[in-house]
Structures are given as structure tokens and as C-alpha cells.
Amino acid sequence: MRLILAPMQGLCDDVMRDLLTRIGGYDECVSEFVRITHTVHSRQTWLKHVPEIAQGNRTFAGTPCTVQLLGSDADNMAVNALEAVRFGADKIDLNFGCPAPTVNKHKGGAVLLKEPELIFHIVKTLRNRLPEHIPLTGKMRLGFEDKSRALECAAAIAEGGACGLTVHARTKVEGYEPPAHWEWVRKIRDAVAIPVTANGDVFTLQDYLDIRAVSGCDSVMLGRGAVIRPDLARQIKQYGRGEAVNEADFAEIAGWIRLFFDLCLAKEAGNKYPVARLKQWLGMMKKAYPQAQTLFERVRTLKEADEVAGVLQRFEAEQLAEREKGRV
Ligand SMILES: Cc1cc2nc3c(=O)[nH]c(=O)nc-3n(C[C@H](O)[C@H](O)[C@H](O)COP(=O)(O)O)c2cc1C
């Protein structure tokens, strides 16, 4: 069984990848997409998007990190991929699923699912130009408007020479609306000769068991569920090892929230980044935890990092006291 932390632009940056892989359970994570247009990115740009490149492509906890590229100009994507490899990247993933209108307008992401021939050309070009030892994988949705070309797109990725494929089990027009069509992942898995990773709507351990049963895949990618429930991968791995599943209590989560904020401050103090990222995360976590809602309300109107840090410290102390009360 493999668990992969999904690429999520604007949500799962290097700090979130660092935190979630410290909590544990992940075998791999994937960077936010790096968009390739007409230029060739500098080393500085690669390291800004994927700082893990400078740490042997590992997060702090040692989890491997794959670099994801998004674009449609096969030649320039190959030039950029080779540059990323020159600076240290050791695995490349290609994005054929992004639904963002600006990206699609420039012929990137999910819009390519209308042109399996172009997908094949991109994958083959990169595979031919990259050194053999650099794995190349692809990530796709089931189509743009409908699923009629899903198998063709998957075949294009496999026959182009990718060694793995992740399928987010929805079309572009389905956005993030449930349900995810896990049965389509099985169809694709049965049709291609490369390993397939199932993705879409895994928010709980039960969802994980269900996606595996329906898709038949051993490898699962967690996206929003990983952020909403930061110990989801850890729970799944405990279950997989036949251990008792210990869900984190909110005192433990409060410690991770404080660590996350400290890591954000270490990355970019003196601007809005730490407070904005914290609010974004709490805004998502409150779907699963009422305590996250309480904390969100306490920081909602705050702008200064010092004030927020004080609130987080007091909140963690309260949660630890609650835990002690529960033990009495
Ligand atoms: C905010 C956000 C940003 C995303 N950015 C990317 C991205 O950069 N590259 C990519 O391949 N998929 C991206 N995705 C899609 C996810 O990787 C994943 O396929 C999708 O969220 C479905 O999984 P989930 O239901 O577990 O969240 C993004 C999703 C979200 C919600």
C-alpha cells in the first residue's frame, strides 16, 4: 500500500508538505504545479516552488517529493524538466487535470484531455529527453466535459512512457463535486500496463477502504482530506499494519497548528503569509473539528503574527488541560 500526498496549488506548499509528512503516513508527496510557458526557469525559481530540491528531494521528515510540471509546449517542458533535474530534481510528474480557466485558456491542465495525441506527444518528448533513471509520471482527470476519452488519455500517458498514473476520478466540469467516480479508476487500471494511483474524495479511513475496494488500486493519493484531517494518512497506515487506530485528539492537533505557524514564520515573517495560511487551514479543518471553528473565531479578525502566536499558545494550553480533565 502506498499513500501519496496530493499536489495542491496554493494549499499544500512546502510548509504544509513539511508538516503533514512529519505527522506521518506518506510514502511520497508531489509539489504544487510549476507552470511552464515560454521561458526556462532559473534555479532560484525551482527552489522557490520546490525547496525540497535543495534537500535531496525530501521533506524535513525524509519523505520523497516529486516535482510537478504543467504546460503544453512539449519541447520547452523538456528543456525545463532537464533544468530541474540539473538542479537536483529526481522525479517528474505531469499535470493533465488542472481545471483553472486561466491555465486551460493557455492550453494547460485539464483542457489537454480533449487532445490525447498531444498528451502522448508531451509524455513521449519528456521521456525521450530525460535521463533514463528519472521516473516520469502523469496525473489526469477523467476528461474535460465527459469521460468518453478517459481510456485514450490514460493510454496516451502509459504509451508515451510514463511509469505511473494518478487518476482524479472526476472530469473538469465536475470540479470537486461529489461523487468521485472510483469505478472509472478501475476501468483505467484494468486497461493500462502501468501502476495506477486512485484519487478523489478520501476524507476518512472508511473512504480509503472504499476507494481501494472499488478501484482495485494499492496506491491512493490524499488531497483535501489530508489537510482537513492531518493525521488521516497516519490512521490509514496504523490500520494497514493491523494496529489500533489512534485518532489524534485536538491537543495534539493544536501542537501541530502551532508548529505550522512557526514554520510559516520561519519561511516568511513580516508579511501576511503566516496569518493567511493559518486562517486558510483552520477554515478547512473546521469541517471536521468543532475546536478548529472555535480557534478560527479567535484569530479571524487578527492581523499581527505576535497576537496570533499568543492565541495559539493559550489555545494549546487549554486543549492540554481538556485532555487532562478527560483522563481524571
Ligand atoms: C486547492 C487545490 C489545488 C490543487 N492543485 C493541484 C495541482 O497543483 N496539481 C494537481 O495535479 N492537482 C491539483 N489539485 C487536485 C488534487 O491534487 C486532487 O487531485 C483533488 O483535490 C482530488 O483529491 P481530493 O478529493 O482528495 O482532494 C488541487 C486541488 C485543490 C483542492
The ligand as a MOL file (V3000), in Angstrom:
LIG
                    3D

  0  0  0     0  0            999 V3000
M  V30 BEGIN CTAB
M  V30 COUNTS 31 33 0 0 0
M  V30 BEGIN ATOM
M  V30 1 C -6.6710 23.9220 -3.7580 0
M  V30 2 C -6.3250 22.7870 -4.7000 0
M  V30 3 C -5.2000 22.9060 -5.5050 0
M  V30 4 C -4.8530 21.8680 -6.3820 0
M  V30 5 N -3.6870 21.9680 -7.1070 0
M  V30 6 C -3.2750 20.9180 -7.8730 0
M  V30 7 C -2.0020 20.9250 -8.5220 0
M  V30 8 O -1.1950 21.8550 -8.3870 0
M  V30 9 N -1.6910 19.8540 -9.3080 0
M  V30 10 C -2.5460 18.7800 -9.4540 0
M  V30 11 O -2.2120 17.8280 -10.1560 0
M  V30 12 N -3.7200 18.7440 -8.8040 0
M  V30 13 C -4.0960 19.7560 -8.0160 0
M  V30 14 N -5.2670 19.6700 -7.3190 0
M  V30 15 C -6.0670 18.4360 -7.3710 0
M  V30 16 C -5.6540 17.4750 -6.2320 0
M  V30 17 O -4.3210 17.0410 -6.3970 0
M  V30 18 C -6.5770 16.2530 -6.2010 0
M  V30 19 O -6.4840 15.5910 -7.4200 0
M  V30 20 C -8.0330 16.6630 -5.9470 0
M  V30 21 O -8.1350 17.6050 -4.9010 0
M  V30 22 C -8.8980 15.4250 -5.6090 0
M  V30 23 O -8.4420 14.8100 -4.4380 0
M  V30 24 P -9.2090 15.0370 -3.0190 0
M  V30 25 O -10.6610 14.7740 -3.2610 0
M  V30 26 O -8.5390 14.0350 -2.1060 0
M  V30 27 O -8.9750 16.4630 -2.6240 0
M  V30 28 C -5.6480 20.6990 -6.4530 0
M  V30 29 C -6.7760 20.5990 -5.6440 0
M  V30 30 C -7.1130 21.6170 -4.7610 0
M  V30 31 C -8.3230 21.4590 -3.8840 0
M  V30 END ATOM
M  V30 BEGIN BOND
M  V30 1 1 1 2
M  V30 2 1 2 3
M  V30 3 2 2 30
M  V30 4 2 3 4
M  V30 5 1 4 5
M  V30 6 1 4 28
M  V30 7 2 5 6
M  V30 8 1 6 7
M  V30 9 1 6 13
M  V30 10 2 7 8
M  V30 11 1 7 9
M  V30 12 1 9 10
M  V30 13 2 10 11
M  V30 14 1 10 12
M  V30 15 2 12 13
M  V30 16 1 13 14
M  V30 17 1 14 15
M  V30 18 1 14 28
M  V30 19 1 15 16
M  V30 20 1 16 17
M  V30 21 1 16 18
M  V30 22 1 18 19
M  V30 23 1 18 20
M  V30 24 1 20 21
M  V30 25 1 20 22
M  V30 26 1 22 23
M  V30 27 1 23 24
M  V30 28 2 24 25
M  V30 29 1 24 26
M  V30 30 1 24 27
M  V30 31 2 28 29
M  V30 32 1 29 30
M  V30 33 1 30 31
M  V30 END BOND
M  V30 END CTAB
M  END
